[in-house]
Amino acid sequence: MTTRTASSVPTQRPRTDLPYGVSLPNKPGFVISPYSPNAGYVDIRGFPSGTEVKDPYTGKVFITP
């Protein structure tokens, strides 16, 4: 499975219309993107829960679980 690292998003006011990444039970710090579930894992280590991050596969923004 491919793994790419998420990037941070410039701070703005919090958005509530964004989807959350999907947690992986056996891989802490990694999620599946809600936009590209078959592309690979997204490395979100270093980002606290509730942070807006950019999906490295699509460039769209989602929230860390």
Backbone hydrogen bonds, N-H to C=O, Kabsch-Sander energy under -0.5 kcal/mol:
donor,donor_aa,acceptor,acceptor_aa,energy
4,R,41,Y,-2.2
6,A,43,D,-2.1
7,S,54,K,-1.2
9,V,52,E,-0.9
21,G,63,I,-2.6
22,V,32,I,-2.8
23,S,21,G,-0.6
24,L,30,F,-1.1
27,K,24,L,-1.6
30,F,27,K,-1.7
31,V,42,V,-2.2
32,I,22,V,-2.2
33,S,40,G,-0.6
39,A,36,S,-1.6
40,G,36,S,-0.6
41,Y,2,T,-2.7
42,V,31,V,-3.1
43,D,4,R,-3.2
43,D,41,Y,-0.5
44,I,29,G,-2.7
44,I,42,V,-0.7
45,R,29,G,-0.7
47,F,44,I,-2.2
50,G,64,T,-2.5
51,T,48,P,-1.4
53,V,51,T,-0.5
53,V,62,F,-3.0
54,K,7,S,-2.9
55,D,53,V,-0.5
55,D,60,K,-3.7
59,G,55,D,-2.8
62,F,53,V,-2.5
63,I,19,P,-2.5
64,T,51,T,-2.4
